[in-house]
């Protein structure tokens, strides 16, 4: 197995909002978090960024 492939399979958490596989929670930075959040969803929740619509308007 290549190092890149093994790195992808080491993700054990899924973001509670979008389901993206993450290595650790972006909020508490723990590997074992019951309500893990990815950095994209965390920034949206904190109001640091806005959700952008698709380029095709859908």
PDB file of N, CA, C, O and CB in Angstrom:
ATOM      1  N   UNK A   1       0.845  -1.174   0.000  1.00  0.00           N
ATOM      2  CA  UNK A   1       0.000   0.000   0.000  1.00  0.00           C
ATOM      3  C   UNK A   1       0.894   1.242   0.000  1.00  0.00           C
ATOM      4  O   UNK A   1       1.886   1.287   0.727  1.00  0.00           O
ATOM      5  CB  UNK A   1      -0.963  -0.005   1.224  1.00  0.00           C
ATOM      6  N   UNK A   2       0.561   2.223  -0.787  1.00  0.00           N
ATOM      7  CA  UNK A   2       1.363   3.437  -0.861  1.00  0.00           C
ATOM      8  C   UNK A   2       1.105   4.303   0.364  1.00  0.00           C
ATOM      9  O   UNK A   2       0.049   4.181   0.985  1.00  0.00           O
ATOM     10  CB  UNK A   2       1.056   4.220  -2.154  1.00  0.00           C
ATOM     11  N   UNK A   3       2.046   5.178   0.727  1.00  0.00           N
ATOM     12  CA  UNK A   3       1.835   6.058   1.880  1.00  0.00           C
ATOM     13  C   UNK A   3       0.588   6.922   1.737  1.00  0.00           C
ATOM     14  O   UNK A   3      -0.113   7.159   2.722  1.00  0.00           O
ATOM     15  CB  UNK A   3       3.045   6.948   2.079  1.00  0.00           C
ATOM     16  N   UNK A   4       0.300   7.394   0.528  1.00  0.00           N
ATOM     17  CA  UNK A   4      -0.897   8.219   0.316  1.00  0.00           C
ATOM     18  C   UNK A   4      -2.166   7.407   0.559  1.00  0.00           C
ATOM     19  O   UNK A   4      -3.120   7.909   1.153  1.00  0.00           O
ATOM     20  CB  UNK A   4      -0.908   8.800  -1.111  1.00  0.00           C
ATOM     21  N   UNK A   5      -2.180   6.165   0.105  1.00  0.00           N
ATOM     22  CA  UNK A   5      -3.352   5.322   0.299  1.00  0.00           C
ATOM     23  C   UNK A   5      -3.550   4.983   1.770  1.00  0.00           C
ATOM     24  O   UNK A   5      -4.680   4.953   2.257  1.00  0.00           O
ATOM     25  CB  UNK A   5      -3.228   4.044  -0.522  1.00  0.00           C
ATOM     26  N   UNK A   6      -2.456   4.728   2.477  1.00  0.00           N
ATOM     27  CA  UNK A   6      -2.592   4.409   3.895  1.00  0.00           C
ATOM     28  C   UNK A   6      -3.035   5.627   4.688  1.00  0.00           C
ATOM     29  O   UNK A   6      -3.746   5.490   5.684  1.00  0.00           O
ATOM     30  CB  UNK A   6      -1.275   3.873   4.450  1.00  0.00           C
ATOM     31  N   UNK A   7      -2.627   6.817   4.263  1.00  0.00           N
ATOM     32  CA  UNK A   7      -3.061   8.042   4.937  1.00  0.00           C
ATOM     33  C   UNK A   7      -4.556   8.248   4.759  1.00  0.00           C
ATOM     34  O   UNK A   7      -5.230   8.722   5.673  1.00  0.00           O
ATOM     35  CB  UNK A   7      -2.289   9.260   4.400  1.00  0.00           C
ATOM     36  N   UNK A   8      -5.079   7.898   3.595  1.00  0.00           N
ATOM     37  CA  UNK A   8      -6.511   8.068   3.340  1.00  0.00           C
ATOM     38  C   UNK A   8      -7.344   7.095   4.161  1.00  0.00           C
ATOM     39  O   UNK A   8      -8.453   7.434   4.573  1.00  0.00           O
ATOM     40  CB  UNK A   8      -6.811   7.881   1.857  1.00  0.00           C
ATOM     41  N   UNK A   9      -6.837   5.901   4.407  1.00  0.00           N
ATOM     42  CA  UNK A   9      -7.603   4.918   5.150  1.00  0.00           C
ATOM     43  C   UNK A   9      -7.466   5.103   6.659  1.00  0.00           C
ATOM     44  O   UNK A   9      -8.151   4.420   7.421  1.00  0.00           O
ATOM     45  CB  UNK A   9      -7.167   3.526   4.760  1.00  0.00           C
ATOM     46  N   UNK A  10      -6.589   6.020   7.115  1.00  0.00           N
ATOM     47  CA  UNK A  10      -6.406   6.204   8.549  1.00  0.00           C
ATOM     48  C   UNK A  10      -7.480   7.106   9.158  1.00  0.00           C
ATOM     49  O   UNK A  10      -7.574   7.210  10.381  1.00  0.00           O
ATOM     50  CB  UNK A  10      -5.033   6.784   8.824  1.00  0.00           C
ATOM     51  N   UNK A  11      -8.297   7.763   8.316  1.00  0.00           N
ATOM     52  CA  UNK A  11      -9.360   8.616   8.822  1.00  0.00           C
ATOM     53  C   UNK A  11     -10.413   7.758   9.509  1.00  0.00           C
ATOM     54  O   UNK A  11     -10.912   6.786   8.941  1.00  0.00           O
ATOM     55  CB  UNK A  11      -9.989   9.451   7.683  1.00  0.00           C
ATOM     56  N   UNK A  12     -10.738   8.131  10.731  1.00  0.00           N
ATOM     57  CA  UNK A  12     -11.698   7.338  11.487  1.00  0.00           C
ATOM     58  C   UNK A  12     -12.938   8.126  11.845  1.00  0.00           C
ATOM     59  O   UNK A  12     -13.926   7.550  12.300  1.00  0.00           O
ATOM     60  CB  UNK A  12     -11.061   6.807  12.736  1.00  0.00           C
ATOM     61  N   UNK A  13     -12.907   9.431  11.649  1.00  0.00           N
ATOM     62  CA  UNK A  13     -14.045  10.267  11.994  1.00  0.00           C
ATOM     63  C   UNK A  13     -14.742  10.767  10.745  1.00  0.00           C
ATOM     64  O   UNK A  13     -14.137  10.883   9.679  1.00  0.00           O
ATOM     65  CB  UNK A  13     -13.606  11.440  12.856  1.00  0.00           C
ATOM     66  N   UNK A  14     -16.012  11.058  10.892  1.00  0.00           N
ATOM     67  CA  UNK A  14     -16.766  11.705   9.822  1.00  0.00           C
ATOM     68  C   UNK A  14     -17.363  12.980  10.400  1.00  0.00           C
ATOM     69  O   UNK A  14     -17.850  12.994  11.531  1.00  0.00           O
ATOM     70  CB  UNK A  14     -17.884  10.758   9.237  1.00  0.00           C
ATOM     71  N   UNK A  15     -17.322  14.037   9.623  1.00  0.00           N
ATOM     72  CA  UNK A  15     -17.896  15.308  10.051  1.00  0.00           C
ATOM     73  C   UNK A  15     -19.396  15.121  10.295  1.00  0.00           C
ATOM     74  O   UNK A  15     -20.079  14.493   9.486  1.00  0.00           O
ATOM     75  CB  UNK A  15     -17.639  16.425   8.988  1.00  0.00           C
ATOM     76  N   UNK A  16     -19.899  15.648  11.378  1.00  0.00           N
ATOM     77  CA  UNK A  16     -21.319  15.458  11.724  1.00  0.00           C
ATOM     78  C   UNK A  16     -22.238  16.217  10.776  1.00  0.00           C
ATOM     79  O   UNK A  16     -23.411  15.866  10.652  1.00  0.00           O
ATOM     80  CB  UNK A  16     -21.580  15.909  13.162  1.00  0.00           C
ATOM     81  N   UNK A  17     -21.733  17.246  10.105  1.00  0.00           N
ATOM     82  CA  UNK A  17     -22.579  18.054   9.232  1.00  0.00           C
ATOM     83  C   UNK A  17     -22.546  17.615   7.774  1.00  0.00           C
ATOM     84  O   UNK A  17     -23.594  17.517   7.135  1.00  0.00           O
ATOM     85  CB  UNK A  17     -22.168  19.486   9.323  1.00  0.00           C
ATOM     86  N   UNK A  18     -21.348  17.348   7.236  1.00  0.00           N
ATOM     87  CA  UNK A  18     -21.248  17.036   5.809  1.00  0.00           C
ATOM     88  C   UNK A  18     -20.839  15.592   5.527  1.00  0.00           C
ATOM     89  O   UNK A  18     -20.959  15.133   4.392  1.00  0.00           O
ATOM     90  CB  UNK A  18     -20.263  17.964   5.161  1.00  0.00           C
ATOM     91  N   UNK A  19     -20.358  14.868   6.541  1.00  0.00           N
ATOM     92  CA  UNK A  19     -19.974  13.478   6.358  1.00  0.00           C
ATOM     93  C   UNK A  19     -18.566  13.272   5.829  1.00  0.00           C
ATOM     94  O   UNK A  19     -18.158  12.130   5.619  1.00  0.00           O
ATOM     95  CB  UNK A  19     -20.922  12.832   5.444  1.00  0.00           C
ATOM     96  N   UNK A  20     -17.806  14.348   5.607  1.00  0.00           N
ATOM     97  CA  UNK A  20     -16.433  14.259   5.113  1.00  0.00           C
ATOM     98  C   UNK A  20     -15.580  13.485   6.119  1.00  0.00           C
ATOM     99  O   UNK A  20     -15.692  13.698   7.326  1.00  0.00           O
ATOM    100  CB  UNK A  20     -15.839  15.679   4.864  1.00  0.00           C
ATOM    101  N   UNK A  21     -14.732  12.592   5.624  1.00  0.00           N
ATOM    102  CA  UNK A  21     -13.833  11.841   6.488  1.00  0.00           C
ATOM    103  C   UNK A  21     -12.702  12.753   6.936  1.00  0.00           C
ATOM    104  O   UNK A  21     -12.073  13.416   6.110  1.00  0.00           O
ATOM    105  CB  UNK A  21     -13.278  10.586   5.763  1.00  0.00           C
ATOM    106  N   UNK A  22     -12.437  12.793   8.248  1.00  0.00           N
ATOM    107  CA  UNK A  22     -11.410  13.665   8.814  1.00  0.00           C
ATOM    108  C   UNK A  22     -10.535  12.873   9.769  1.00  0.00           C
ATOM    109  O   UNK A  22     -10.942  11.834  10.288  1.00  0.00           O
ATOM    110  CB  UNK A  22     -12.045  14.871   9.538  1.00  0.00           C
ATOM    111  N   UNK A  23      -9.331  13.374   9.993  1.00  0.00           N
ATOM    112  CA  UNK A  23      -8.398  12.703  10.906  1.00  0.00           C
ATOM    113  C   UNK A  23      -8.648  13.094  12.355  1.00  0.00           C
ATOM    114  O   UNK A  23      -8.469  12.281  13.262  1.00  0.00           O
ATOM    115  CB  UNK A  23      -6.959  13.032  10.527  1.00  0.00           C
ATOM    116  N   UNK A  24      -9.065  14.344  12.571  1.00  0.00           N
ATOM    117  CA  UNK A  24      -9.382  14.806  13.920  1.00  0.00           C
ATOM    118  C   UNK A  24     -10.376  15.952  13.845  1.00  0.00           C
ATOM    119  O   UNK A  24     -10.546  16.573  12.796  1.00  0.00           O
ATOM    120  CB  UNK A  24      -8.102  15.245  14.671  1.00  0.00           C
ATOM    121  N   UNK A  25     -11.017  16.222  14.943  1.00  0.00           N
ATOM    122  CA  UNK A  25     -12.029  17.275  15.016  1.00  0.00           C
ATOM    123  C   UNK A  25     -11.351  18.641  14.877  1.00  0.00           C
ATOM    124  O   UNK A  25     -10.352  18.903  15.547  1.00  0.00           O
ATOM    125  CB  UNK A  25     -12.827  17.188  16.354  1.00  0.00           C
ATOM    126  N   UNK A  26     -11.880  19.507  14.019  1.00  0.00           N
ATOM    127  CA  UNK A  26     -11.303  20.836  13.806  1.00  0.00           C
ATOM    128  C   UNK A  26     -11.537  21.745  15.013  1.00  0.00           C
ATOM    129  O   UNK A  26     -10.790  22.704  15.207  1.00  0.00           O
ATOM    130  CB  UNK A  26     -11.897  21.476  12.545  1.00  0.00           C
ATOM    131  N   UNK A  27     -12.549  21.467  15.821  1.00  0.00           N
ATOM    132  CA  UNK A  27     -12.844  22.317  16.969  1.00  0.00           C
ATOM    133  C   UNK A  27     -11.986  21.956  18.176  1.00  0.00           C
ATOM    134  O   UNK A  27     -11.280  22.808  18.717  1.00  0.00           O
ATOM    135  CB  UNK A  27     -14.316  22.213  17.332  1.00  0.00           C
ATOM    136  N   UNK A  28     -12.045  20.699  18.597  1.00  0.00           N
ATOM    137  CA  UNK A  28     -11.319  20.296  19.808  1.00  0.00           C
ATOM    138  C   UNK A  28      -9.980  19.640  19.510  1.00  0.00           C
ATOM    139  O   UNK A  28      -9.192  19.400  20.424  1.00  0.00           O
ATOM    140  CB  UNK A  28     -12.164  19.350  20.620  1.00  0.00           C
ATOM    141  N   UNK A  29      -9.712  19.346  18.229  1.00  0.00           N
ATOM    142  CA  UNK A  29      -8.462  18.717  17.786  1.00  0.00           C
ATOM    143  C   UNK A  29      -8.208  17.370  18.452  1.00  0.00           C
ATOM    144  O   UNK A  29      -7.066  17.023  18.755  1.00  0.00           O
ATOM    145  CB  UNK A  29      -7.299  19.640  18.064  1.00  0.00           C
ATOM    146  N   UNK A  30      -9.273  16.618  18.675  1.00  0.00           N
ATOM    147  CA  UNK A  30      -9.157  15.269  19.243  1.00  0.00           C
ATOM    148  C   UNK A  30      -9.474  14.235  18.179  1.00  0.00           C
ATOM    149  O   UNK A  30     -10.277  14.474  17.277  1.00  0.00           O
ATOM    150  CB  UNK A  30     -10.098  15.095  20.461  1.00  0.00           C
ATOM    151  N   UNK A  31      -8.838  13.096  18.299  1.00  0.00           N
ATOM    152  CA  UNK A  31      -9.090  12.002  17.371  1.00  0.00           C
ATOM    153  C   UNK A  31     -10.408  11.312  17.712  1.00  0.00           C
ATOM    154  O   UNK A  31     -11.106  10.834  16.818  1.00  0.00           O
ATOM    155  CB  UNK A  31      -7.930  10.992  17.400  1.00  0.00           C
ATOM    156  N   UNK A  32     -10.747  11.259  18.980  1.00  0.00           N
ATOM    157  CA  UNK A  32     -11.981  10.621  19.424  1.00  0.00           C
ATOM    158  C   UNK A  32     -12.951  11.688  19.912  1.00  0.00           C
ATOM    159  O   UNK A  32     -12.940  12.053  21.087  1.00  0.00           O
ATOM    160  CB  UNK A  32     -11.700   9.584  20.540  1.00  0.00           C
ATOM    161  N   UNK A  33     -13.781  12.181  19.016  1.00  0.00           N
ATOM    162  CA  UNK A  33     -14.749  13.227  19.339  1.00  0.00           C
ATOM    163  C   UNK A  33     -16.134  12.753  18.914  1.00  0.00           C
ATOM    164  O   UNK A  33     -16.312  12.283  17.790  1.00  0.00           O
ATOM    165  CB  UNK A  33     -14.381  14.577  18.642  1.00  0.00           C
ATOM    166  N   UNK A  34     -17.102  12.874  19.795  1.00  0.00           N
ATOM    167  CA  UNK A  34     -18.454  12.406  19.502  1.00  0.00           C
ATOM    168  C   UNK A  34     -19.180  13.286  18.504  1.00  0.00           C
ATOM    169  O   UNK A  34     -20.054  12.805  17.782  1.00  0.00           O
ATOM    170  CB  UNK A  34     -19.251  12.326  20.767  1.00  0.00           C
ATOM    171  N   UNK A  35     -18.842  14.556  18.447  1.00  0.00           N
ATOM    172  CA  UNK A  35     -19.497  15.494  17.536  1.00  0.00           C
ATOM    173  C   UNK A  35     -18.452  16.190  16.658  1.00  0.00           C
ATOM    174  O   UNK A  35     -18.386  17.418  16.618  1.00  0.00           O
ATOM    175  CB  UNK A  35     -20.324  16.540  18.331  1.00  0.00           C
ATOM    176  N   UNK A  36     -17.649  15.407  15.967  1.00  0.00           N
ATOM    177  CA  UNK A  36     -16.542  15.926  15.163  1.00  0.00           C
ATOM    178  C   UNK A  36     -17.038  16.834  14.045  1.00  0.00           C
ATOM    179  O   UNK A  36     -18.107  16.622  13.473  1.00  0.00           O
ATOM    180  CB  UNK A  36     -15.732  14.775  14.574  1.00  0.00           C
ATOM    181  N   UNK A  37     -16.239  17.846  13.752  1.00  0.00           N
ATOM    182  CA  UNK A  37     -16.558  18.798  12.698  1.00  0.00           C
ATOM    183  C   UNK A  37     -15.308  19.035  11.856  1.00  0.00           C
ATOM    184  O   UNK A  37     -14.202  19.146  12.384  1.00  0.00           O
ATOM    185  CB  UNK A  37     -17.093  20.135  13.293  1.00  0.00           C
ATOM    186  N   UNK A  38     -15.499  19.113  10.528  1.00  0.00           N
ATOM    187  CA  UNK A  38     -14.359  19.416   9.659  1.00  0.00           C
ATOM    188  C   UNK A  38     -14.122  20.920   9.668  1.00  0.00           C
ATOM    189  O   UNK A  38     -14.968  21.680  10.138  1.00  0.00           O
ATOM    190  CB  UNK A  38     -14.603  18.901   8.204  1.00  0.00           C
ATOM    191  N   UNK A  39     -12.969  21.353   9.149  1.00  0.00           N
ATOM    192  CA  UNK A  39     -12.632  22.776   9.195  1.00  0.00           C
ATOM    193  C   UNK A  39     -13.583  23.618   8.344  1.00  0.00           C
ATOM    194  O   UNK A  39     -13.829  24.779   8.672  1.00  0.00           O
ATOM    195  CB  UNK A  39     -11.200  22.987   8.728  1.00  0.00           C
ATOM    196  N   UNK A  40     -14.121  23.058   7.259  1.00  0.00           N
ATOM    197  CA  UNK A  40     -15.045  23.804   6.403  1.00  0.00           C
ATOM    198  C   UNK A  40     -16.353  24.082   7.157  1.00  0.00           C
ATOM    199  O   UNK A  40     -16.829  25.217   7.178  1.00  0.00           O
ATOM    200  CB  UNK A  40     -15.330  23.019   5.090  1.00  0.00           C
ATOM    201  N   UNK A  41     -16.923  23.056   7.768  1.00  0.00           N
ATOM    202  CA  UNK A  41     -18.185  23.215   8.501  1.00  0.00           C
ATOM    203  C   UNK A  41     -17.986  24.057   9.757  1.00  0.00           C
ATOM    204  O   UNK A  41     -18.888  24.800  10.146  1.00  0.00           O
ATOM    205  CB  UNK A  41     -18.765  21.841   8.875  1.00  0.00           C
ATOM    206  N   UNK A  42     -16.831  23.956  10.394  1.00  0.00           N
ATOM    207  CA  UNK A  42     -16.553  24.775  11.569  1.00  0.00           C
ATOM    208  C   UNK A  42     -16.520  26.253  11.192  1.00  0.00           C
ATOM    209  O   UNK A  42     -17.090  27.086  11.896  1.00  0.00           O
ATOM    210  CB  UNK A  42     -15.223  24.357  12.216  1.00  0.00           C
ATOM    211  N   UNK A  43     -15.856  26.580  10.089  1.00  0.00           N
ATOM    212  CA  UNK A  43     -15.806  27.979   9.636  1.00  0.00           C
ATOM    213  C   UNK A  43     -17.192  28.497   9.280  1.00  0.00           C
ATOM    214  O   UNK A  43     -17.506  29.659   9.540  1.00  0.00           O
ATOM    215  CB  UNK A  43     -14.874  28.117   8.427  1.00  0.00           C
ATOM    216  N   UNK A  44     -18.031  27.637   8.682  1.00  0.00           N
ATOM    217  CA  UNK A  44     -19.407  28.031   8.378  1.00  0.00           C
ATOM    218  C   UNK A  44     -20.195  28.290   9.665  1.00  0.00           C
ATOM    219  O   UNK A  44     -20.934  29.270   9.758  1.00  0.00           O
ATOM    220  CB  UNK A  44     -20.103  26.943   7.535  1.00  0.00           C
ATOM    221  N   UNK A  45     -20.037  27.413  10.651  1.00  0.00           N
ATOM    222  CA  UNK A  45     -20.766  27.542  11.917  1.00  0.00           C
ATOM    223  C   UNK A  45     -20.342  28.792  12.687  1.00  0.00           C
ATOM    224  O   UNK A  45     -21.163  29.421  13.355  1.00  0.00           O
ATOM    225  CB  UNK A  45     -20.545  26.299  12.783  1.00  0.00           C
ATOM    226  N   UNK A  46     -19.072  29.147  12.593  1.00  0.00           N
ATOM    227  CA  UNK A  46     -18.577  30.324  13.307  1.00  0.00           C
ATOM    228  C   UNK A  46     -18.811  31.619  12.535  1.00  0.00           C
ATOM    229  O   UNK A  46     -18.534  32.702  13.050  1.00  0.00           O
ATOM    230  CB  UNK A  46     -17.102  30.167  13.595  1.00  0.00           C
ATOM    231  N   UNK A  47     -19.310  31.521  11.322  1.00  0.00           N
ATOM    232  CA  UNK A  47     -19.581  32.696  10.511  1.00  0.00           C
ATOM    233  C   UNK A  47     -18.337  33.315   9.900  1.00  0.00           C
ATOM    234  O   UNK A  47     -18.360  34.479   9.500  1.00  0.00           O
ATOM    235  CB  UNK A  47     -20.282  33.712  11.330  1.00  0.00           C
ATOM    236  N   UNK A  48     -17.245  32.550   9.821  1.00  0.00           N
ATOM    237  CA  UNK A  48     -16.012  33.065   9.235  1.00  0.00           C
ATOM    238  C   UNK A  48     -16.049  33.038   7.711  1.00  0.00           C
ATOM    239  O   UNK A  48     -15.231  33.690   7.061  1.00  0.00           O
ATOM    240  CB  UNK A  48     -14.825  32.264   9.735  1.00  0.00           C
ATOM    241  N   UNK A  49     -16.983  32.295   7.140  1.00  0.00           N
ATOM    242  CA  UNK A  49     -17.148  32.211   5.700  1.00  0.00           C
ATOM    243  C   UNK A  49     -18.627  31.966   5.415  1.00  0.00           C
ATOM    244  O   UNK A  49     -19.393  31.622   6.315  1.00  0.00           O
ATOM    245  CB  UNK A  49     -16.249  31.083   5.085  1.00  0.00           C
ATOM    246  N   UNK A  50     -19.014  32.141   4.179  1.00  0.00           N
ATOM    247  CA  UNK A  50     -20.385  31.892   3.758  1.00  0.00           C
ATOM    248  C   UNK A  50     -20.401  30.721   2.794  1.00  0.00           C
ATOM    249  O   UNK A  50     -19.437  30.487   2.065  1.00  0.00           O
ATOM    250  CB  UNK A  50     -21.007  33.150   3.106  1.00  0.00           C
ATOM    251  N   UNK A  51     -21.494  29.995   2.798  1.00  0.00           N
ATOM    252  CA  UNK A  51     -21.641  28.900   1.847  1.00  0.00           C
ATOM    253  C   UNK A  51     -21.799  29.496   0.454  1.00  0.00           C
ATOM    254  O   UNK A  51     -22.581  30.425   0.251  1.00  0.00           O
ATOM    255  CB  UNK A  51     -22.858  27.988   2.212  1.00  0.00           C
ATOM    256  N   UNK A  52     -21.056  28.959  -0.497  1.00  0.00           N
ATOM    257  CA  UNK A  52     -21.104  29.462  -1.865  1.00  0.00           C
ATOM    258  C   UNK A  52     -21.986  28.563  -2.712  1.00  0.00           C
ATOM    259  O   UNK A  52     -21.862  27.340  -2.640  1.00  0.00           O
ATOM    260  CB  UNK A  52     -19.690  29.554  -2.469  1.00  0.00           C
ATOM    261  N   UNK A  53     -22.871  29.136  -3.511  1.00  0.00           N
ATOM    262  CA  UNK A  53     -23.712  28.311  -4.388  1.00  0.00           C
ATOM    263  C   UNK A  53     -22.861  27.713  -5.511  1.00  0.00           C
ATOM    264  O   UNK A  53     -21.762  28.190  -5.792  1.00  0.00           O
ATOM    265  CB  UNK A  53     -24.884  29.150  -4.981  1.00  0.00           C
ATOM    266  N   UNK A  54     -23.371  26.692  -6.128  1.00  0.00           N
ATOM    267  CA  UNK A  54     -22.682  26.074  -7.254  1.00  0.00           C
ATOM    268  C   UNK A  54     -22.555  27.083  -8.385  1.00  0.00           C
ATOM    269  O   UNK A  54     -23.383  27.984  -8.511  1.00  0.00           O
ATOM    270  CB  UNK A  54     -23.429  24.807  -7.734  1.00  0.00           C
ATOM    271  N   UNK A  55     -21.527  26.937  -9.203  1.00  0.00           N
ATOM    272  CA  UNK A  55     -21.270  27.855 -10.306  1.00  0.00           C
ATOM    273  C   UNK A  55     -22.393  27.855 -11.327  1.00  0.00           C
ATOM    274  O   UNK A  55     -22.638  28.861 -11.994  1.00  0.00           O
ATOM    275  CB  UNK A  55     -19.971  27.501 -10.981  1.00  0.00           C
ATOM    276  N   UNK A  56     -23.082  26.712 -11.448  1.00  0.00           N
ATOM    277  CA  UNK A  56     -24.153  26.616 -12.433  1.00  0.00           C
ATOM    278  C   UNK A  56     -25.494  27.107 -11.888  1.00  0.00           C
ATOM    279  O   UNK A  56     -26.506  27.051 -12.586  1.00  0.00           O
ATOM    280  CB  UNK A  56     -24.289  25.186 -12.905  1.00  0.00           C
ATOM    281  N   UNK A  57     -25.502  27.584 -10.656  1.00  0.00           N
ATOM    282  CA  UNK A  57     -26.720  28.165 -10.086  1.00  0.00           C
ATOM    283  C   UNK A  57     -27.673  27.177  -9.462  1.00  0.00           C
ATOM    284  O   UNK A  57     -28.787  27.551  -9.098  1.00  0.00           O
ATOM    285  CB  UNK A  57     -27.438  28.903 -11.124  1.00  0.00           C
ATOM    286  N   UNK A  58     -27.274  25.931  -9.325  1.00  0.00           N
ATOM    287  CA  UNK A  58     -28.168  24.921  -8.798  1.00  0.00           C
ATOM    288  C   UNK A  58     -27.909  24.636  -7.405  1.00  0.00           C
ATOM    289  O   UNK A  58     -28.586  23.798  -6.810  1.00  0.00           O
ATOM    290  CB  UNK A  58     -28.084  23.695  -9.551  1.00  0.00           C
TER     291      UNK A  58
END
